[in-house]
Amino acid sequence: MSRLPPLPDRASIPEHEWPLYDAVKARQASLWKDAEYDSNAYFGALLNSPPLASALAELGKVVRQSQLRGSFSDAEREFVDMLYSAEFDYWTIGLLHLADALACGVRLEAIEAFANGREDQLTAAEAQLADMVRRIISGRMTDESYAALQARFGQRGAVEFTGFVGFLQCTFRLWQALGVPDIGREAFKAGVARYRAGEMVLPPAEARQG
């Protein structure tokens, strides 16, 4: 029996929360329009509490628009989704973001490196970014490492990137805790192989910024 909470009927929640409920559902429909996969199971679970779902959706919008503010690029943001998939051995979000990661400029070889456990195949810049992310999530950040983060992103960008990394860690753990099924590493690798074979068309790079 799945523990994943189902999307509640609108009538079952307090009437004053209906605008939040409707806004999250509308955002989901717009954000993942024409996409092969979506996050509806996750947000369906969150909508058992529309205030929580709305707050997380809004924070997601903030981090998705980091490139528009000049804080860090969409490619750097999507790179973290690929890293976390390997770090947490949870591949559903990785597959959800795979097309966007490639469209934004994440190297296919870097994604394959995470999928195959071969991070020695990352470039020096990719390996540095991966180290920064792991220092944030493990609590091992040092003054020297944070200085490198600031050198890469600037003072505001370093704060925003750190906040994003924490938010995405929360997102991965919520998906797992709420019971959104994991597709597994092999299914993710099969998805990557479809792009390697040229079988898939990439979406516009800006498709999921809202």
ZAMARGU-4260 file (C-alpha; in steps of 0.2 Angstrom, whole numbers, plus 5000, padded with zeros to 4 digits):
<rodrens>
0) 5000/5000/5000 | 5007/5017/4995 | 5009/5030/5008 | 5009/5044/4995 | 4994/5056/5000
5) 4982/5058/4985 | 4977/5075/4979 | 4962/5081/4990 | 4946/5086/4983 | 4944/5105/4983
10) 4928/5104/4993 | 4937/5095/5007 | 4949/5109/5011 | 4944/5126/5019 | 4936/5138/5007
15) 4948/5152/5011 | 4962/5141/5005 | 4954/5138/4988 | 4964/5152/4979 | 4980/5144/4985
20) 4974/5127/4979 | 4969/5134/4962 | 4985/5144/4960 | 4996/5129/4963 | 4986/5117/4951
25) 4986/5131/4938 | 5005/5133/4940 | 5008/5114/4938 | 4998/5114/4922 | 5007/5128/4915
30) 5025/5123/4921 | 5024/5105/4914 | 5014/5108/4899 | 5019/5096/4885 | 5032/5088/4896
35) 5035/5070/4896 | 5035/5069/4915 | 5028/5081/4929 | 5028/5084/4948 | 5009/5082/4950
40) 5011/5067/4962 | 5022/5077/4973 | 5011/5093/4973 | 4995/5083/4974 | 5002/5077/4991
45) 5007/5094/4996 | 4990/5101/4992 | 4983/5092/5007 | 4990/5108/5015 | 4988/5122/5002
50) 4998/5135/5012 | 5013/5123/5012 | 5011/5119/4994 | 5009/5137/4989 | 5024/5142/4999
55) 5035/5129/4992 | 5029/5132/4974 | 5034/5151/4976 | 5051/5147/4983 | 5053/5135/4968
60) 5049/5149/4957 | 5062/5160/4965 | 5076/5148/4963 | 5070/5144/4945 | 5073/5162/4940
65) 5090/5164/4947 | 5098/5166/4929 | 5085/5180/4926 | 5092/5189/4941 | 5110/5185/4936
70) 5114/5175/4952 | 5118/5158/4944 | 5114/5150/4928 | 5100/5137/4924 | 5114/5125/4919
75) 5122/5126/4937 | 5105/5124/4945 | 5100/5109/4934 | 5118/5102/4937 | 5113/5101/4956
80) 5097/5090/4952 | 5109/5078/4943 | 5121/5077/4957 | 5108/5075/4970 | 5100/5060/4960
85) 5117/5051/4963 | 5120/5058/4980 | 5103/5052/4987 | 5101/5037/4975 | 5084/5044/4971
90) 5082/5046/4952 | 5064/5052/4949 | 5068/5070/4950 | 5083/5068/4939 | 5073/5060/4926
95) 5060/5074/4928 | 5074/5087/4925 | 5084/5078/4912 | 5077/5087/4897 | 5078/5104/4905
100) 5096/5100/4911 | 5102/5096/4893 | 5092/5111/4886 | 5100/5123/4898 | 5118/5117/4894
105) 5122/5103/4907 | 5134/5092/4898 | 5127/5075/4893 | 5144/5067/4899 | 5142/5075/4916
110) 5125/5068/4918 | 5132/5051/4912 | 5146/5053/4925 | 5134/5054/4939 | 5123/5040/4932
115) 5138/5028/4931 | 5147/5033/4947 | 5161/5040/4937 | 5164/5058/4944 | 5182/5057/4938
120) 5175/5061/4921 | 5168/5078/4927 | 5178/5094/4921 | 5187/5104/4934 | 5174/5117/4935
125) 5160/5104/4937 | 5170/5095/4950 | 5172/5111/4960 | 5154/5115/4959 | 5150/5097/4965
130) 5162/5099/4980 | 5153/5116/4984 | 5136/5108/4984 | 5142/5093/4995 | 5150/5105/5008
135) 5134/5115/5009 | 5123/5099/5012 | 5135/5090/5024 | 5139/5105/5035 | 5157/5105/5029
140) 5158/5122/5022 | 5174/5131/5026 | 5179/5150/5025 | 5191/5145/5010 | 5177/5135/5001
145) 5164/5149/5004 | 5177/5162/4997 | 5178/5151/4981 | 5159/5151/4980 | 5159/5170/4981
150) 5172/5171/4968 | 5161/5161/4957 | 5144/5169/4960 | 5147/5185/4969 | 5141/5189/4987
155) 5122/5189/4982 | 5124/5174/4971 | 5133/5164/4984 | 5119/5167/4996 | 5106/5163/4983
160) 5115/5147/4977 | 5117/5141/4995 | 5099/5144/4998 | 5094/5135/4982 | 5105/5120/4987
165) 5096/5119/5004 | 5079/5121/4996 | 5083/5107/4983 | 5089/5095/4997 | 5073/5098/5006
170) 5063/5095/4990 | 5072/5078/4987 | 5069/5072/5005 | 5051/5077/5004 | 5048/5067/4988
175) 5056/5052/4997 | 5047/5054/5013 | 5030/5057/5005 | 5032/5041/4995 | 5034/5047/4977
180) 5040/5031/4969 | 5059/5030/4964 | 5061/5025/4946 | 5079/5019/4950 | 5096/5021/4942
185) 5093/5010/4927 | 5077/5019/4922 | 5087/5035/4923 | 5101/5028/4913 | 5089/5022/4900
190) 5082/5040/4899 | 5099/5047/4897 | 5103/5034/4883 | 5088/5041/4873 | 5096/5058/4872
195) 5113/5050/4868 | 5105/5041/4853 | 5097/5057/4847 | 5079/5051/4850 | 5072/5065/4860
200) 5069/5083/4856 | 5074/5096/4869 | 5062/5109/4876 | 5066/5128/4876 | 5079/5132/4889
205) 5067/5144/4897 | 5052/5132/4898 | 5053/5129/4916 | 5057/5146/4924 | 5040/5150/4930
</rodrens>
